[in-house]
Amino acid sequence: MEAVPYDVITMGRIGVDLYPLQTGVPLSRVTSFGKFLGGSPSNVAVAAARLGRRTAVVTGTGEDPFGEYLRAELGEFGVDARWVKSVPGLPTPITFCEIFPPDDFPLYFYREPKAPDLELYEADLDLDAIRAARIFWVTGTGLSAEPSRATTLAALAARARTGTTVFDLDWRPAFWKDTAWQEPDQARPYYREALRHATVAVGNLDECEVATGERDPHAAARALLAAGVELAVVKQGPEGVLAVHRDGSAAEVPPVPVEVVNGLGAGDAFGGALCHGLLAGWGTERLMRYANAAGAIVASRLACSSAMPYPAEVERVLAGGAA
């Protein structure tokens, strides 16, 4: 009997988020932390699962208690962890943040000597499952080092634009030590290659500039479409989000008003909701409003993964309720 395809398979970063339980306090003075599953593509899989989608993640952890914790958490959230690789000799990454609402959330990544999620090889991939998935989601971080870079591009090439393929531009310059630490434009050829295989691109203005050289939102959207995608989603922070489709439809949607507690997981909730709406076949404006609402809900909460909303919560915000 043929296996049922996944709605969403994501690939890339995973780690443990240790978030302070005190806000407005520097790490040097924090006295207690909450432990959460983290890593953008892993959180996107969680967010889509919360919205009722069948999801899985392709990634790697260390052979340590934190790796065991992450596998257990994925299972609790309904995300299939069968393609979470254990990498001997490398520790599971940890990320700390400081919380200074409404817009200052410094991140401190501990991914040395190398993150296990960058030790993915083509032999680790189930290419049949990746081709069959209704949505395949990859990130810019997956291009930041070998062998993950070649593996990510191989997965995209094997998928060959079947279904919906999302490239989250996800620019984290600290991860590009071998290529673009000083010169971000050195990353652009890898981004262009990924865009050639993608049908959807998502990124903020900084990320769009890395991918295309364009910072103006409309120019960046046009450049992403010219690079090959069908839908360009440009996040503009307090200015909302711009989405432009190759069919000519476009939407520029303002942000949902929210009292921000921690803005770090909002983009991942947006991504999971984007996948949900793409699978539902929604039009561009409805898609952006739904994703914005999901992101606002998570921005109003402390955590990322465990804060991802359920459908009724998103619908309540869309109906005028508070995030």
N, C-alpha and C positions, 0 to 999 in steps of 0.2 A: 504494500500500500504506500502510495506516494506521501511524503511528509507535507504537512501544511506549512506554507511559507510564513516567515515572520512578517509582521507589519513593519517593524523597524529593527534594523541592526546598526548599532553604532560601533565605532572603532577609535581607540585612542586612550586618552589619559584617565587614570584612576589613582586614588590615594585617600588618605585619611585627613579629614578637615578637623583641626582642633580649634574651636572657636571660643573666645572668652565669654564667660557668662556675666561679665560686667561691661557695660557700654560706656564710651567716653573715657576709657582708661587705657594707658599705654601698656604694652605687653610686660614691661618691667615691673608693673604694679598689679597685674592680673593675678588673682588667687585661685580661680577655678575655671575649668574648660569643659565644654561639651564635645563629645567625639561623634563624628558623622562621616558617612560615605561622601567622597568628593571626586572631583575630576569632571570637566565639562561634558564629554560625550557619555560618561556613565550617568551623570545627572539627567541628561536628555533622555536616556533610556528609561530612567525612573519616572520622569515627568510624563512620558508617553504611556507608560504602564499604568500610572495613576488615572489616566484618561481612558483606560480600557483597551489599550493596544498590546499586542503580543510582541515583546521586545527581547533583545539579547545584546550583549556587548562583547567585542573582541579587544582584549587588553592583556596586561601582565602585572603581576604583583611579586613581591618577594616571598620566599619560603619562610614566613615568620608569622607571629600571632596577628599582626595587622593585616596580612594577606588573608588569613582565615576569617578575620572579622569582615573584610570587604566581601568575600564570597557569601558569607552568611547574610549580610545586609542586602546584597543583590537579590538573594532568594526571598527574603522577607518582603522586598518591594515588588516581587513578581517579575524580576528580570532574570532571564536565563544566563547562567554563569558558565556554561559548558566550554566556552572559548576564552576563559580567563586562565592564562598561562602562569605557571609558577616558575620563577627565574632564580636558580641558586646563586648565592653570592651577592645579590643586590637587595638592599632593603626596600620595603614598601614605602613610597613617598609619604611625607607628612606636610601639610600646609597649615600655617598659622595665619590669622588675620587680626587686625585691630579694628574696632568698631567705633567710628565717630560719625554718627548720623548728622545730616542726611546724605552726604556725598563723599566721605573720606573713609575708605576701607583698605588700608595698606595690606598687601599680601606678602608672606614670607614662605617661599617654596624650599623644601628640603628634598632634593632629588639627586643627591650625590652618592656615589661617584657617577651613577647613571640611573635613570628611572627604568624599572622593568618594562613599562609600557612602550619604551623605545626599542626594546629587544625583540620585536616581533619580526618573524621571517615569513616568506611566502608559504613555506611548509606548514606554518601554524594556521593558515587560512582554510576554511571550508568554502571554496569558491562556488560550489553549487548552491549553498545556502545564501551566500552573498548575492549571487545572480538572481535568486528566486525572491529575495526580500522585496517587499513593496517599496520600502524606503531604505537606502543605505546612506549613512551619515559619517563623514570623516572631517578631520580638523586640520588646521594649519600646524598645530603642534606635532602632529604625526609626520610632518615633512621636515622637522627641525634637525633630525640626526638619523644616521644609518644604524641598523638596517631598516628602521621604521619607514624612512622616506621611500626607499625602493619598494617596500612591501605595500605601503599605502597606494602608491602609484600603480603597482601591479594589480591590486584589488580593484581600483577604479577602471583600469584597462580591461580587466576580465569581465567586469560588470557591463561595460560597453553601452552605458546610458540606457540600460533596461530599467523600466520603472522610474522612480524618482531618486536621484542621487544628489544629496545635499553636501555642499562644501562649506563648512563653518570656517571662516577666514582666521579666527582665533589666533591673533598675533601676540605672542609672548616672547619679546626679544631676548630675555635671559636664557631661554632654552636653545638659542641658536648659536652656541658658543663656537662651533666649528665653521660657521658660514657668514652669519650676518649680525654678530654682536655689535660691531661698529657701523656696518653698512647695511641697513635693512633692505635696500634695493637689490642686494645679492640674493635675497629670498624670492624675488619676483619670478624668475624663470620656473621655479618649482610650483609656485602658485598658479602660474599660467598653464602649466601642464595639468594640474589638478582641475582647473576650470574647464579645460577642454573636454573632460569626461563628466562634468557635473551638469545637472539640469537646474539646480537652485544654488544660489550663493547668498550667504548671510554674513554681515559684518558691520562693525561700527565704522566711523569715519577714518580712524587711524588704520584699521585693518583694510579698508577699501583702498586707502592710499598705498599701502604695501603691495596689495594685489594688482592695482591698476595704474598707480601714479596719480590718480585723481582724488581730490579731497572734497570738491563740491558734490553734494549728494546726488543731484540729477546727472552730472557728468560721470560720477562713479557708477551709477546705475547703468548708464548707457555703455560704459566701458565693460562692465561685467556681462551685459548682454552680447556685446561684440566679441567677448572672449569665448562665448558659446553657450551660456546658460539660458534657460527659458524664463526664470524668475529671479530678479535681483532684489534683495531685501537690505536696505541701508538703515541702520539704527543711528539716530541722531540725539540720543540722550534726552534732555529736557524738551527738545523740539519734536519728539515723537519718532515715528518710523515711516520711511518711504519704501514702497514696493512698486516695482515696474515689471510688467510681464511682456514677453515678446509679442503677444497678441494685441498689444496696445492698451490694455487695461492697466490702470495705476491707482494707487491709493496713498494718501499722506495722512496718517492717523496720529492725533495728539496722544500724549501719554495719559494714563489713568491717574487721577490725583490719589496720592497715597502718603501716609506718614511713614517714612522709610525707617526701618529698624536695621536691616542689613541688605545692601543692594547686590551682593555678590552672586546670589543664585537666580536673580531675575532673568538673565539671559538664557540660562538653561531651561527654566520654565517656559520661556518664550519659544525655545527650540522644540521642546516636547509638544507644546500646543500647536506650533507650526506643523509638525509632522501629523498630528491628529487632524488638523483642518485640511491638509493636503490629501490625506487618505479619504476624507469625507467629500472631497471634490468641491470645497467652498470657493466662492469668488474671492478676488484679491482683498477687497475692503473687509469683508467678514473675517477672513483669515487673519488679517493684521489686528483687528479689534479683539478677537479672541486671544491671540498670542500676547497682546499688550496686557489684557486683563490677567492672564495667568502670571505674567512677569510681575505685575504690581502686587499680586497676592503674596508672592514669595518675598518681594522687597519689604513687605510689612512684617516679616517673621525673621527669627534669628538664623535658622539653619538653611541649608540648601536642599539636600535630598529629601529629608523627612518633611520639609515644608511644601513640597510640590502639591498643587491643588487637585481636588477631585472635580468632575464635571459640574456638579451642582454648585460648587463654590465659584467657579468661573461664570456660570450663568447668572448667579446672583449679582456679581459685580457688573456684568453686562446689562442687567436690568436696573442698574442705578444704585446698587448697594455699595457699601464701603469695602475697600480692599482689606 
